[in-house]
Each structure stands twice: as C-alpha cells, then as structure tokens.
C-alpha cells in the first residue's frame, strides 16, 4: 500500500509542485490550504507523514503540529519562508521531525520525506542495559525522572535534548559523529535527523551555560563528546 502524505500549504503553486513531485514517487497525496482542513484530513484516515507550512490561515502550522503530536508520532516536515534559528527550534521542540526553508528543491524535499518514512518504519533498536542515572563530572542525567542537573541544579531540557545529552554521557569522553549521536539518541523515542543534531546541541549548551556549565565539547570535523564542566 502506498504511503499517504498530507501536504498543508496556503500557496496553490507550492501545493501543485509538491503534489506532482510526491505522486511521481508513488505516494498518495492529500493537499489542503489551511490548518483547519489539515486537522480534518489528519482525523479522517491514515496519514503516514505531514508536510506542513508554518504560516497558515485558520490554525497556524505550529498549533497543527502540537495537536497532531498529542495524538500520534506521525512524522512532520515543516516548510517555512522564515530561516531564523528560533523558528526552527520552536518547530522541532513542538514535535517536528525536520525543517525545510522556502524556496526549496522538490528533489530535496522528496529525499527528506523518504528518510523520515524509513526512520518511522525502522524497528526499535534492542534495548540495552543502561544506568538510571548518568554522571560525568558535575553533569547528571536521571533518565527515569527525565531530569538533567548541573551541580545539583535542574536544567530544563526537552525530550530530544535529554536523549542527545544522555547518548553523550553514556560514553563520556568518546567522540560521537552526528550519525552515531542520532542513532544512539533515537533509542529515547525521538525522531532525530543529522541535520537537527547541531541545533539540539546548541540548545543544550545554552541552557547549561545559564547555570555556569557546558556539558558538550565540539571536535571540529568529527562530532561531539561529553565534558564534565
């Protein structure tokens, strides 16, 4: 059975381009022009992935994402004419899985759709024994409590950020590439792409710096590793 893609964009030209590109790849596509129609389409039947514009009439794309994510893990690929990092972060923290800036290449969008669908279909990795609490210097992650701390002070992290930091603390001092970090963090039930790893790392470091620490070191050209201060 072909995968069903829901395209949500208020620009008719973009809907037509996406409809053509995705149907050419064999996907079944429903295209709508506003957030309310998106919610109706999402509730009317099986949707395997949503391509979602941020700026929409009726209900904006961020709210549509929030409502879809409250009910399912359907992959969501945001489209936006706004390239600000803050907008990308908000979209990812609300549960978006990838973010593409307009204007975009239809071929790149189709490639990202394929990647997100493959990841959503992949069986979960076998559970590995893991400590309930991970510590490295003054940095601590309590996985069961979903809490990160620096010198005992709680640092509020999203589920994805906690997964990334936990993956690094599991192998303190070992440099992990973006691909390795994505695979290890994915075990914490988050759809993460290599393209978003840098954004998550920047957010983690910024939050720890507010309390005087920095748990992650960048190894240029390679990846990231945990550091204790």
C-alpha positions as CSV (number, residue, x, y, z in Angstrom):
1,X,0.0,0.0,0.0
2,X,1.4,3.4,-1.0
3,X,2.2,5.8,1.8
4,X,-0.2,8.7,2.3
5,X,1.3,12.1,2.6
6,X,-0.7,15.1,3.8
7,X,0.5,18.4,2.3
8,X,-0.6,21.6,4.0
9,X,0.3,25.0,2.4
10,X,-1.7,28.1,1.6
11,X,0.2,28.7,-1.6
12,X,-1.5,27.0,-4.5
13,X,1.7,26.9,-6.6
14,X,3.6,25.0,-3.8
15,X,0.7,22.6,-3.3
16,X,0.8,21.8,-7.0
17,X,4.6,21.3,-7.1
18,X,4.5,19.0,-4.0
19,X,1.5,17.1,-5.3
20,X,3.4,16.4,-8.6
21,X,6.7,15.6,-7.0
22,X,5.3,13.2,-4.4
23,X,2.8,11.5,-6.7
24,X,5.6,10.9,-9.2
25,X,7.4,8.9,-6.4
26,X,4.3,6.8,-5.9
27,X,2.9,8.4,-2.8
28,X,-0.8,9.0,-2.3
29,X,-1.2,12.8,-1.5
30,X,-3.9,14.9,0.0
31,X,-3.2,18.6,-0.3
32,X,-5.1,21.3,1.7
33,X,-4.7,25.0,2.2
34,X,-5.3,25.8,5.9
35,X,-4.8,24.4,9.3
36,X,-8.4,23.5,10.0
37,X,-8.6,21.5,6.8
38,X,-5.3,19.8,7.9
39,X,-6.8,18.7,11.2
40,X,-9.9,17.4,9.4
41,X,-7.7,15.5,6.9
42,X,-5.5,14.1,9.6
43,X,-8.5,12.8,11.5
44,X,-10.3,11.4,8.5
45,X,-7.9,8.5,7.8
46,X,-4.4,7.1,7.8
47,X,-1.7,9.7,7.3
48,X,1.9,8.5,7.2
49,X,3.7,11.9,7.0
50,X,2.7,15.5,7.1
51,X,4.5,18.3,5.0
52,X,3.4,21.3,7.0
53,X,3.7,25.1,6.3
54,X,4.3,27.2,9.4
55,X,2.3,30.2,8.4
56,X,-1.3,29.1,7.7
57,X,-4.8,30.6,7.9
58,X,-7.4,29.3,10.4
59,X,-4.9,27.4,12.6
60,X,-1.2,28.0,12.2
61,X,1.3,25.2,11.5
62,X,2.8,25.1,14.9
63,X,-0.6,24.5,16.5
64,X,-1.4,21.9,13.9
65,X,1.9,20.2,14.8
66,X,1.1,20.3,18.5
67,X,-2.3,18.8,18.0
68,X,-1.1,16.0,15.7
69,X,1.8,15.2,18.0
70,X,-0.6,14.9,21.0
71,X,-2.3,12.0,19.3
72,X,0.4,10.3,17.2
73,X,4.1,10.0,16.2
74,X,3.3,10.8,12.5
75,X,6.5,12.3,11.1
76,X,6.1,16.1,10.4
77,X,8.3,18.0,7.9
78,X,7.9,21.8,8.4
79,X,8.1,24.2,5.5
80,X,8.7,27.9,6.2
81,X,9.9,31.0,4.5
82,X,11.4,32.1,7.8
83,X,15.0,30.9,8.3
84,X,15.5,32.1,11.8
85,X,17.1,29.5,14.1
86,X,14.5,30.4,16.8
87,X,11.7,29.4,14.4
88,X,13.4,26.1,13.6
89,X,13.9,25.3,17.3
90,X,10.3,26.0,18.2
91,X,9.1,23.8,15.4
92,X,11.4,20.9,16.5
93,X,10.6,21.3,20.2
94,X,6.9,21.1,19.4
95,X,7.5,17.7,17.8
96,X,8.5,18.5,14.2
97,X,11.0,16.0,12.7
98,X,12.6,18.1,10.1
99,X,12.5,21.7,8.8
100,X,13.0,22.9,5.2
101,X,13.3,26.6,4.2
102,X,11.5,28.1,1.2
103,X,12.4,28.3,-1.6
104,X,13.4,24.6,-1.7
105,X,14.2,21.9,-4.1
106,X,11.4,19.4,-4.7
107,X,14.0,16.7,-5.1
108,X,15.5,17.5,-1.7
109,X,12.0,17.5,-0.1
110,X,11.2,14.1,-1.6
111,X,14.6,12.8,-0.3
112,X,13.8,14.0,3.2
113,X,10.3,12.5,3.1
114,X,11.8,9.2,2.2
115,X,14.3,9.4,5.0
116,X,11.7,10.3,7.6
117,X,9.4,7.4,6.4
118,X,12.3,4.9,6.6
119,X,13.1,6.0,10.1
120,X,9.5,5.8,11.2
121,X,9.2,2.3,9.9
122,X,12.5,1.0,11.3
123,X,12.0,-1.4,14.2
124,X,13.2,-0.1,17.5
125,X,16.7,-1.0,18.5
126,X,17.1,-3.8,21.0
127,X,17.0,-2.4,24.5
128,X,20.4,-2.1,26.0
129,X,21.1,-2.2,29.7
130,X,21.6,1.4,30.9
131,X,22.0,3.2,34.2
132,X,19.0,5.0,35.5
133,X,21.4,7.9,36.4
134,X,24.3,9.1,34.2
135,X,27.0,11.2,35.7
136,X,30.1,12.9,34.3
137,X,31.7,15.5,36.5
138,X,29.1,18.0,37.7
139,X,26.7,16.9,35.0
140,X,23.9,14.4,35.8
141,X,21.0,12.9,33.9
142,X,18.3,11.0,35.7
143,X,16.6,9.1,32.9
144,X,13.6,7.8,34.9
145,X,12.8,11.2,36.3
146,X,13.6,12.9,32.9
147,X,15.8,15.5,34.6
148,X,19.2,17.0,33.9
149,X,21.3,18.7,36.5
150,X,24.4,20.7,36.8
151,X,26.0,20.8,40.3
152,X,22.6,19.7,41.6
153,X,20.7,22.4,39.9
154,X,18.0,21.2,37.4
155,X,18.5,22.3,33.8
156,X,15.2,22.0,31.9
157,X,15.6,20.0,28.7
158,X,13.2,18.8,26.1
159,X,12.8,15.1,25.5
160,X,15.0,15.3,22.4
161,X,17.7,17.3,24.2
162,X,17.7,14.9,27.1
163,X,18.2,12.0,24.6
164,X,21.1,13.7,22.9
165,X,22.8,14.5,26.2
166,X,22.2,11.0,27.6
167,X,23.8,9.5,24.5
168,X,26.9,11.5,25.1
169,X,27.1,10.8,28.8
170,X,26.8,7.0,28.2
171,X,30.2,7.2,26.6
172,X,31.9,10.2,28.3
173,X,35.0,11.5,26.5
174,X,34.3,9.4,23.4
175,X,33.7,11.5,20.3
176,X,30.5,10.6,18.5
177,X,29.8,11.7,14.9
178,X,26.4,13.2,14.1
179,X,25.2,9.9,12.6
180,X,26.3,8.0,15.7
181,X,24.7,10.5,18.0
182,X,21.5,10.4,16.0
183,X,21.3,6.6,16.2
184,X,22.0,6.5,20.0
185,X,19.7,9.4,20.8
186,X,16.9,7.7,18.7
187,X,16.6,5.0,21.3
188,X,15.0,7.5,23.6
189,X,11.9,7.5,21.3
190,X,12.6,10.7,19.4
191,X,12.7,11.1,15.6
192,X,16.1,12.9,15.1
193,X,17.9,13.7,11.9
194,X,21.5,14.5,11.4
195,X,20.5,18.0,10.2
196,X,19.0,18.8,13.5
197,X,21.7,17.5,15.8
198,X,23.7,20.8,15.7
199,X,20.6,22.7,16.7
200,X,19.8,20.4,19.7
201,X,23.5,20.6,20.8
202,X,23.4,24.4,20.7
203,X,20.2,24.5,22.8
204,X,21.7,22.1,25.4
205,X,24.9,24.1,25.7
206,X,23.0,27.4,26.0
207,X,20.8,26.1,28.8
208,X,23.7,24.7,30.8
209,X,25.7,27.9,30.3
210,X,22.9,29.8,32.1
211,X,23.8,27.9,35.2
212,X,27.6,28.1,34.7
213,X,28.4,24.9,32.9
214,X,28.9,23.4,29.4
215,X,28.5,19.6,29.1
216,X,29.4,19.2,25.5
217,X,32.7,19.7,23.6
218,X,32.8,20.2,19.8
219,X,35.5,18.2,18.0
220,X,35.7,20.1,14.7
221,X,35.2,17.9,11.6
222,X,34.3,14.9,13.7
223,X,31.4,15.4,16.1
224,X,30.8,15.9,19.8
225,X,31.8,14.5,23.2
226,X,30.7,14.9,26.8
227,X,32.8,17.1,29.0
228,X,32.4,17.5,32.7
229,X,32.4,21.3,33.1
